[in-house]
Amino acid sequence: MSHYAYVLVCADDTFYTGYTTDPERRVAEHDAGEGAKYTRGRTPVELVHVESFDTKSAAMSREYEIKQLSRAAKERLVREG
């Protein structure tokens, strides 16, 4: 099973970073209002960056790293892949 750290851009042009084992399902949950409290009311969301990892701990560590980035650094991450 793969584990993923992902970045969404919300309808209000903010970023949301999370962890999942199924990015497509998770985006659908966010759009349906069943995702994180942060994304409710900020739909639709768009998946703009995904990184795959072999372990949950590696993916969650990367999620934390991304969350610590400045907006400019997140924009660069999304732009450069």
C-alpha positions as CSV (number, residue, x, y, z in Angstrom):
1,M,0.0,0.0,0.0
2,S,1.3,3.5,-0.9
3,H,1.0,6.5,1.3
4,Y,0.8,10.0,0.1
5,A,1.3,13.6,1.1
6,Y,-0.7,16.0,-1.0
7,V,-1.5,19.6,-1.5
8,L,-4.8,21.1,-2.5
9,V,-5.6,24.6,-3.7
10,C,-9.0,25.7,-2.3
11,A,-11.6,27.9,-4.0
12,D,-10.4,30.9,-1.9
13,D,-6.8,30.3,-3.3
14,T,-5.4,28.9,0.0
15,F,-3.4,25.7,0.3
16,Y,-4.3,22.6,2.3
17,T,-1.8,19.9,2.9
18,G,-2.8,16.4,4.0
19,Y,-2.0,12.6,4.2
20,T,-3.9,9.8,2.6
21,T,-3.7,6.3,1.1
22,D,-6.0,7.3,-1.9
23,P,-5.6,10.8,-3.2
24,E,-8.6,10.6,-5.6
25,R,-11.0,9.4,-2.9
26,R,-9.7,12.0,-0.5
27,V,-10.2,14.9,-2.9
28,A,-13.8,13.7,-3.5
29,E,-14.3,13.6,0.3
30,H,-13.0,17.2,0.6
31,D,-15.3,18.4,-2.2
32,A,-18.3,16.6,-0.6
33,G,-17.6,18.4,2.7
34,E,-16.5,15.2,4.4
35,G,-12.8,16.1,4.5
36,A,-11.0,18.3,6.9
37,K,-12.8,21.1,8.6
38,Y,-10.5,23.6,7.0
39,T,-11.7,22.7,3.4
40,R,-15.4,22.8,4.3
41,G,-16.7,26.0,2.8
42,R,-13.6,26.4,0.6
43,T,-14.7,24.0,-2.1
44,P,-14.2,23.1,-4.8
45,V,-10.6,22.0,-4.2
46,E,-8.0,21.0,-6.7
47,L,-5.2,18.5,-6.2
48,V,-2.0,20.3,-7.3
49,H,0.8,18.2,-5.8
50,V,1.2,14.6,-4.7
51,E,4.2,12.7,-3.3
52,S,4.2,8.9,-2.8
53,F,5.9,7.0,0.1
54,D,6.4,3.4,1.1
55,T,5.5,4.1,4.8
56,K,2.9,6.0,6.6
57,S,5.5,7.6,8.8
58,A,7.5,8.9,5.8
59,A,4.4,10.4,4.2
60,M,3.2,12.0,7.5
61,S,6.7,13.5,8.1
62,R,6.6,15.0,4.6
63,E,3.1,16.3,5.2
64,Y,4.5,18.1,8.3
65,E,7.5,19.5,6.3
66,I,5.2,20.9,3.6
67,K,2.9,22.5,6.3
68,Q,5.9,24.4,7.7
69,L,6.7,26.0,4.3
70,S,5.8,29.5,3.5
71,R,3.2,30.2,0.9
72,A,5.9,31.2,-1.6
73,A,7.7,27.9,-1.0
74,K,4.5,26.0,-1.4
75,E,3.8,27.8,-4.7
76,R,7.3,26.9,-5.8
77,L,6.7,23.2,-4.8
78,V,3.5,23.1,-6.8
79,R,5.0,24.9,-9.8
80,E,8.2,22.8,-9.9
81,G,6.6,19.5,-9.0
